[in-house]
């Protein structure tokens, strides 16, 4: 018997199958160390059991929390076993997986198209589960430590769900701020099926799942952040995952949510604005094009707004570098020290930002560990000289 299928003690992977009495497999769940290895095991299983991947649909994938388990076996999965039994399937496995202290493990679940139809039929015949969708809104209480009070009201404009350009001279940590302050629950499709091709919309690395059924997932309002300097342009294309399975571009994964781009190329912004204006994106499948509706709010973060001159944004937000009065309040809040305006006026423009303030605070904390006997005011002077240079000993 092949090593992959032989029942035995295992330490890096496990395969569950749901099988009819006649040996037909309609359910597969594979555990592995990461996505790549788990997908490789699934494909090997398809090959060795002479199953065609196109006959199955990926219904779930991602890391599963296993911190309360020591092993995974058919005995630990009684709920899954009972569910499959109601569908006429027996749960079998290729052994026992010893977790050895793991907190999470990757899993991919696939079901046959026939079983999927059966599950959908059962769900439709039951009373529809009420989904607690909540329109996106901004919770400013959660960001009072991240954003100066003077800037907070501007972020409320994002509730309008209109495309926005944010001129972030103050270097607010926008991706962190938006993830914290934008609340709401929205329902997104788990995947789209187009002419026997699967386009995955739900992404466990991007979306925060609340609850789900086979076809849809209720998630926290999607906040997807992309940075031109570190992220790939390929994320705006349909990317092949395996035969007939594609990962959706970011603007589809941002369904009913926000897509924030940091310093994006102008041509990319033009493309996304045109897709939004048209209301759908064309998906090429088998020499034909299929229309997929789009629904996302576009946010552009930049320190160089002139790059986007001529592009219309209904909402324009500006976070300027801090003036002396704002710096005085922030220094008092962060360090408990009131610094004279005459001193703050000497601070170069590039250091009048939230990022610089965070760096300064971190330096002071590290200096305090090395010199616990020194006063904060003295440590702050030292940190300013370290960060800005020897010409500022006068602080």
N, C-alpha and C positions, 0 to 999 in steps of 0.2 A: 504494500500500500504506500502511496506517495507520502513523503514527509509532511506536506501541507495538509493532507486530509486525515492522517493517522491520529486517533485520539491519544493525547499524552499531556504531561505537564508542560506548560509553556510560560515564557517570561517576557516576551516582546510582542506577541500578537495572539488573536483568537478569532475564530469564525463561528458565527451562529447562522443556522439556516432554519427556515420554516418549510416543512416538507409534507406533501400529501402521502397517503398510504401507498399510492402507486409510484412514489419516488420523485414526483415532479416538485421542483423547488420554486417557491414563489416569494420567499423572503430571505434576504441576506443582510447580516450585520457583521462588519469587520472592525476589530480593534487593532490599533497599531501605535507605534511610538510617535509618529507625526503624519501629516497629510500625505506626503510623498510615499512613504513606506506602506501606509494603509491602502492607498490607491493601487500600488504595485501588487499587494496581496490579493485585492479584489479582482484585478485583471488576471492574475494567475489562476484564481479560483474559477473565473469564467472559462478560461482556456481549458483547464483540466477536467471540468465537468461538462464541456461542450455546450456551454450556454452562450447565447448571443447577447452582448451588452445592450443592443438596441431594443431588446424585449423587456428591459428593466428601466425603471425610473429612479433616480437618486432623490430620496425624500428627506434625508437629513444627513448632516455631517458637521463635525466640529469636536472640540474637546468636551469630554464628559467628566463631571465631578465624581471622583471615586475615593475621596479622602476617608470615607467611613467604611470602606471595604478592604479586605485583605486579599480576596480572590474574586474572579468573575467566572461563573459556570452556569449551567442550566439551573442549578439549585438556587443560585442567588438571584435569578431573574424570573421569579414566580409570576410576577405581574405580566411580563412579556409573554411567558409561556401560556398563561390563561387567556390573554388577548388573542394570540395566534390560534389557540384551541377553538375559540368561538368562530374563527374563520376557517376551521377544518384543517389546521396545520399543526404538526408536531414540532416543537423546538428541539433541535439537535446542535451539537457543537463538536469541534475537533480537539476537545480537551478542557483543561482548567488553566486559567491565566492567573499567575501569581503576581500581585501588583508591587510587592516589595517596597511599600511606603510611598508609592506614587500618589499625588493629589489629583491628577487628571490624566486622561488618556484619550487619544484621538479615535473617533469612530465614524464610519460611513455606513449608512443604511440605504438599501435599495429594495424595491418591490417590483414584481412583474406588473406589466400594464393591466393584465386581467385582474390581479388582486387589487390594484389601485381603483379600478372601476367598481369593484365590489365594496371597497371601503367607502368610496364616495357615495355609493347608493345607500349604504347604511346611515351615513351622516345626514344625507338629505331626507331620509325617512324619519329621523329623530327631530325633536324640537330644536330649532336653531339656537346655538349657544350665543348669548348676548356678549358682544365684544365691547369692552370699555375703551372706545376710541376717544381721545381728548385732543382737541385742536392745539397745535403748537403755541406756546406762550413763553414769555421771558420772566424768570424769577430772579429779581435783582438782589434779593436778600442773600443769595448764595455766593455773590461775587464781591461783597463789600471789601474784602481783603485783597482782591485781585485788581480792582479798578478804582481810580480816584472818584470820589463822590460826584465831581463835576461832569464826569463822562457817562455816568450810569443812565441818565435819561435818554441819551442818544441811542443806547442799545435797545430801548423799548420800541424803537422804530422797526426792529426786525420782526415784530409781531404782525406787521402789515403783510409779510410774505411777498415783498416786492424786491426785485434785484437791487443790490446795493454795492457801492464802492466805499471802502473804509480806508481813509488815509491815515495810516498808523505810524505817525512820526514818533509817538510816545513809546513805541515798541511794547504795547500791551500784549501779553501772551494770549492772542485771540483764540487759537484753537482750544486751549484749556478753558478759557472764559466761556466760549460758546457752548462747549460740552456741559459745563456746569449750570449755566443759566437758562438754556432753552429746554423747556419741559414739554410734556405731552406724550400721548401714545397713538401710534398710527398703525394701520394694518397694511402689510405689503405682501405681494405674492411671493411664495417660496421659490417658484420658478415659472417660466413661461414655456409652453410646448408649442413649437411651430414646425409643422410638417415633419413630425417625428424627430425634431431636434429640441434639446432642452437648453434653455437659457437660465442660468442660476441668478436669481435676484438677491435672495437672502444670503448674507455672508456673516458667519459667526465672528469673524475678525473685525467687522465694522459695526454690525448691528447688535443692540442690547435686547435680547429676547425676553418677553414677558410671558407669553403663552403662544400656542400654535395649534393648528390642525394640519392635515396633509397638504393642503394647497396654499395656506396663508400663514403668516406669522405676525403676531402683535408685538411691535418693538417700540422702544423709546424713540421719540422723534429723531430720525437720522441726522447726524452732524458729521459730514464727511469733509476732511481737510486734506488738501493737496498742496504741496510746495514745489515750485518749479526747480529749486536747487537740489532737492533730494529725491523727488519722486519721478516716476516714468510716464511719458506721454502714452505708453501702451495701455495705461489704465482707462483711457477714454475710447478704447476699441473693444470689440467682442473677441475675447481670448479663448482659444480652444483648450479645454481641460482634458478631454478624452474624446473618443469617437462619438460624434453627435451631441456632445455636452460642451457648453460654452459659459464662460463667466461674463456677466453683463458689465458694460462700462459704468464708471462711477456715477454718471448722471442718472442712470436707471436705478442704481442702488440707493440713491438719495431720494427715492420716491416719497413725495409728500413731506420732504425735509429740506435740509440746507446743504449746499455744496460750496465750500469756501476754498478759493484758490489764492495762494500767496504768490504774488508777482508772476502771474501766468503770461505766456506769449499772447500778443494781441490777436493773432489769428485764431488761437484756441477760444478766446473770449467771443470773437465774432461768430465762430462756428456754433458755440453753445447757445448764444443769443438767437441765432437763426433757427436752431432746433426747437428752442422754447417757443419762438414766434409761430413756427409751423405746427407745434403741438404734438409731434411724433418724430421718431427716428426710423429710417428704413433699414431693415435687416435683410442682408442677402442670403437666401437659402435656395439651393438647387436651381440656380440661374433665374430665380424670381426674387422680388423684393416684398417684404411684409412690413406693415406699419405697426410700430409699438408706441403707444401713447407715453408722453413724458410729463412729469409733474415735480418740479424741484425749484427751490429759490437759490439764485446764484449770488454769491458774495465774493467780491474781489478785494483782497487786502494788498495794499501797496504803500510805498513811501515815495513813489514817483508817479503821481496822478497824470502828469502830462503824457505819459505813454498811452493812456486810454482816452485822450482827447478825441472827441467826435463820436464816442460810444455813449449812448444814453443810459443813465441809471436813475430810476425813479427816486432812490434814496441815496443821499450822499452824507457820510459821517466823517468827521475829522477829529482825530485825537492828536493835538499839537504837542510839541515838546513842552515840558513843564516850565511855567514862568516862576519867578522868585517866590510869589505868594503860595503857589501850590507846593513848591519844593519845601518851603518852611513848614507847612502842615504835614507833609509826608515824612520829613525828618523827625518831627515831633512825635508822630504816630509810631514810626518804626524804631526810633532810638531813644525817645523820651527826652530829647534835647532840643532846645529852641536856638536855632542858628540865626545870627544877624543877617538881614537882607544884603548888607554890603559884602558879606562873605559869599553868599549864594550867587550874587551877580558875577563873580569870578569863575563860576563853574562853566566849563565849555558846553556848547549846545549838545554835543553827542553824548554827554553824561547826564542830561536832564530827561532821562527816560525811565520807564518802569524796569526795564532789563538792567540798566546800570544800577538802579536802586537795589534790586535783588542781589546783584553781584557784590555791591558794597556791604549789604547786610550779611551775606555769607562770609566775606572777609573778616568782618568784625567778630562774628561768632567763632571763627577759627582762631583769630588772635586772642580772643577771650579764653579759649581752652589752653593756649600756651602761656597766657599772662593773666591768670585769674585775679591777681591783686590790683590790676590797673582799672581805672574808671572808664566807663563807656566813652566819654568825651575824648579821652586820650587815645583810646583804640580807634575811634572814628577818624581822628586826625591822621593816625598812622595808615589806616586803610585807604584814605583819600590820596595820600602821597604814593602808596603802592599802586593804586589803580590809575591815577592820572599822571604822575611823574614827579620828578624832583623839583620842578619849578613851582610847586604848590605847597611848600613847607609852611607858608604863611597861614594856612588853614588852622 
